[in-house]
């Protein structure tokens, strides 16, 4: 029977980062992905590497600080994949967030970045507001500009996987985990690959299956308790409208949420929504209500591009990803976005990940590798994870 130190289930950004970090630390690693690398949530995000300015409102300061540190690391380690981009926040006379509140939030954002050069922000003079092509100027009181970063989420995940492979990780696509037997000091895992059942013994297993995390746990013996979750769909629309040179951070005219209007391959990308799903079967699809919501906000601020009907004709593509959030009361907008790690005493060699952000995958990977070292011991390191460049 083949044996490995670590078996990772899930080929999204978290699974990819864990495989990379563990392989760099000298562990033998196998990763199983039931479809293809970055086929789901990690290819359908808002394409941002950012601290999460809006998380300040819900008091998630540690998450913002961690995200800003990871943003800084990725700008250094993946300069061809992650690049700075200006963000603009227009404030109107009827906005829920006043100019002073925005300025206070940006000041805290800069402080949490340890006053990184991208932490700088400024008030844009009124004479320059018209440079944001198409933005409604009526009732506009202030515009603030700050910095974050953009990426191609799928290409970033694939680059992490390539690096993990160069470090010795064995990555299998179209490999479906069917059974995990947790024994006293290791796990025996069965999976379908190339039309046959395979068996592997792993000293430790990390369940990084994203929205399918609890489905994986259903295959564990002895049975293990899973956390109650909700699936929250985030949808985006690509419009055949020339892009602005930066990202516009807009307050929804329907509720207290915010959305982004982003340049993407010369066109305009808008998103995201937060739609709770009752089940997760088949490929997620953008709903008619989500289209109305996103285009309604866009038409409210960019009136020159016509009404809802004419904007619908400009939609050239759409996509949606599914996020995992803890099952709590209140709106999805206000819920924690940090990664939750579940490791139960009855199953000490099995770790499951719930939620998380594209931006913080490196921190998640490092934390999981600390757990791995404490669970099965240290190995002879092959490379410094903090210095691994991506291309």
N, C-alpha and C positions, 0 to 999 in steps of 0.2 A: 504494500500500500504506500502510495506517495505521501510524504509528510512535508509540512511547511510550518514556519513559526506563526505566520499570520495569514488568515484568509479574510479578504474584504469582499463584502457583498454589495454591489452597486457601483456603477461607473459614472456617476455624476461628479461634480467638482469636489465634494467632500471625500468620496471614495478614492478619487484620483490623488488628492492631496495626501491622504493617509498612506496610500501605497507608496507614493514618492518619499514621504518622510521616513517611513519604516524601512524602506529599502536603503535609503541613505544611512540609516542608523545600523545597518548590517543584518537586518532580519531577512529571512527568506519569505517572500510574499507572493501570494496568488490573489488575483482579483477576478471575480465573476460578474459579468454584466449580462442580463437576460436579453437585452436588445443590442444596441451599439453605444459606444462611448458618447456621453452627453446627448443622448437621444430625447430626453424629456425636459425636466425643469431647468437643467443647466444649459440648455440651448434656447430657453424661452423666458429669460429674465428681462429686466430693463437695461441690460448691457452696461451697468454702472459699477465702478469700484469707488465706493463712497462711504463717508462716515455715517451717513444717515442723519441729516440735519433735523428731520421731523421727529426722530426718536428722543430728542431733548424734551419735547413737550410731555412725553409719558415718563420722564425721569430715567431713561435708560442710558445714563452717563457712562457707566463702565463699558457698555457695548459700543458707544460712539468712540470712546478713547481707543478701544481695541481695534475698531474698524479703521480709524485714522492711521494707526500704526501699521496695519496691514496694507493700507493704501500706499503709504510711503515705501514699504518694502517692495510691493509689486511694481511701482514706478521705477524702482532701481533694478529689479531682477528680470522684469519683462518689458523693457522699453518699446519693443516692437509690437506688443500686444495690449499694453495699458498706457494710456496717454492722458495728460491733463486737458481739461476742457472747461471753459467758463460757464458758470450758471448765473441766470438772471432771475431775480425775484421782483415782480411788479406788485406794488401795493396801491390799492384803490381806496376811494373814500368810503366804500362799503365793505372793505375786506375785514374778515374776522380778526386778522392779525395786524396790529398797528405798526407803523414804521419803527417806533421805539422797541416794540417786541421783537421785530425782525433783527434790528441792530443788536439787541441784547443776545439773541440766539446766535448770531454770527460771531459775536465777541466770545461767547462761551465755546463755540465751535473752534475758533482760532486757538483758544487757550488749551482745549483738549487735544489739539494737534501738536502741542508743545511748541506753538508758534512756528511751525513748519512754514516754508516759503509759500506753500499753497494755502496756508491758513489766512492769508491776507484777504480782506474784502474792502469794498468801497461803495459809496453812494454815487450812482451814475447821474451826471448833470442832466437836467431836463432837455437841454439842447441836443443831447445824443439819444433820447428815447426812441426817436423815429428810426434809428438804425436797427431796431428789432423789427424786422420786416413783417408788416401786417398786424402788429399788436395794437389793440384798441387804446387810444390815448385819452379818450373822454373819461374823466373822473380819476385819472392816474395821479397819485400823490408823490410816489417815490419809486425808484428802481435801485435795487442793490445787486452788486455783482461779487461772486465769490468763486472758488475753484474746487472741483472734484475731478474724477477721472472716468473715462469710458473704455470699454473693451468689447471684443467679440467673445461672448461667454463660451460658445462652443469651441472656438479655436484655442482659447485659453485652457479649457479642460483637456483638449487633445494634446496640447503642448506639455501639460503636467504629466499625462500618461506616457508620452514619448520619453520624457526624462526618467520616469519611474522604470520604464523598460530598460533604458541604458544602464540603470543601476541594478538590474537583475530581476525586477518584478515580472512575474508571468501574468499577463492580462488576457483573459478569454472573453470574447464577445459571443453572444447567442448561447450563453451558458446559464442555465436556469437552476438555481438551488431548490432542491425538493425536500431535503430532510437534514436536520442538524441534531445529532445525539450528543448531549453534553455528558461526558464521563467525569471521573474524579479530577483529572488533571489536564484534559484536552477535549477536543470535540472531533467527532467523526461526521463528515459532511458528504452527502450524496447530491449529485447534480447531473442534469442532462446536458450533454455536449456532443455535437456531431452525430446525433441520432442514437447515442448509447448512454447508459448510466455510468458515471464515474464516481469513485470514492476517494476521498482524501482525508488525512488526519492533520488537524491544525491545533497547534498549542493554544491559539487564541483566534476568536472570530469577531469581526466588527461588522455589524449590520448597519450599512449606510445606504439603505434602499430608498431613502427619501419618502415619497408618499406611500410606498409599499412596505414601510418598516414593520408595521404590525402583521402584514401578510407573511413576511418572512418568519416572524416570531410564532406564527401558527404552526410552522413546520418543526418547532423545537420539541425535543423529548429529553427529559421530563418536561411537561408543560411549564411555560413561564408567563408571568403576568405582563401585559402590555399597558402602556399609558393611554388614557383616553385622548383622542385627537380630533381635530376637524381638518378637512381638506378645503383649502381656500384657493380658488382659481384667480390668477392674475392675467388679464388679457391686454393685448396691444394691437394697435392699428397702424399700418403704414399707408401714408397718404401721398398721392402724386402731387405734392406741393414742394417747391424748392426749400431746402432747409436753411434755417438761420445758422449763424456761425457758433452758436452756443446752445445750451439747454435752458429752456424756460420752465421755471418752477411755479406752477399755478395752483391757486386755491380753488377747490371745486365750488361751483355756484349752486350745487345741489346739497352738499353736506360739508363736514369739516375736513374731509380728506384733501390730499394734494395729488396732483398728477404732474408728469413731465412731458414736455414737448421737445423732442430731441432730433438732432440731425442723424440720419442713418443712410449711408450710401447715396448721398445726394438728395434724399427725400426726407419727409417729416414723419417721425415715429411718435405716437402718443400712447401713454399708459401710466399707471396700470389700474386695474380694477381689483376688487376684493369680493369675490362671489363664493359663498359657502356652498359646497357640494354635498349632496346626501349620499352619494356613492361614487366609487372610482372604477368605472368599467369602460373600456374602450378609450380611444383618443379624446382628450378634452377638446371641446369646441367653443369658440367665442359665441356668446348668446346675443340675441337681438337687443336685449336690455343693456348689455355692456356696450354695444355699438352706439346705442342712443345716449348712454351716459358719457362716453368719451367724446363723441362728436358734439354733444350738447355743451360740454365745458369748452371744447376748442372753439366752437362757433360763438360762444359768449365773449371770448377774448380776441378772436381773430375774425371779426365780422366781415372783412373785405373778401373773404373766400366763399361767401354765400351761405345759404341756409342749410338746414340738416339734410334735405333731399339732395342738394347739389354736392355736399360733402360726401355723402354715401357713394356717389359716382366716382369720387377720387380715391376711394379705398382700393389699393392694389394688392394688399396682403394683410393677413392677420395671424396672430399666434397666441397661444396661452400656455402657461405653466401652472403647476399645482404645488402649493406650499403646504407644509404641515405646521399647524399651530396647536398649542395646548387647548384643550376643550375648557374654556372659561366663559363666564358671562361677559356681556359687553361686545362692542364692535371689534372686528378683526383688526381695524386700523390701530387700535390702542394696545394690542397684545404684544408680549415680549417676542423679540426676534432672535434672541440668543439661542445657541445650540444647547439642547438638553441631552445629557448623557445618562443612560440607564444601565446600571450594572448591579444585578441582584446577588446577594450572598449565596443563594442556592445554585447560581450559574456564574461562578467567578471568572470563567474564561470567555464569557460572551458579553459584548458591549453593544448597545443599540443607540443610534443617534436620531434625535428628533429635531427637525427644523434646521435653522442656521441660515447664513447669508453667503452669497458668492464672495463678497469682499473678505470675509473672515475665515476662508477655508484653511489658510496657513495656520492660524491660531488653533483651530479645531484639530488639525493634523498633529500639531505639536502636543496638544493636551492628550490626544489619544495615544501618542507614542510614549508619553509619560506613564499612562495607565499600562501600556504594553510592557514597559520595562519593569514596573512594579509587579506585574502578573507573571511573566515568564523569565525575567532577568534581562541583563544587558548583553549586547553583542558588540563585536569589533566594528566600529563605525567605518563606512566607506567614503562618506562625504559630509560636508557641513550643510545641513538643510538651509541655513540662513544665507548661504552663499551660492545656491544653485540657480543659475540663470536659465531663463526660458526663451525659446525662439520658435 
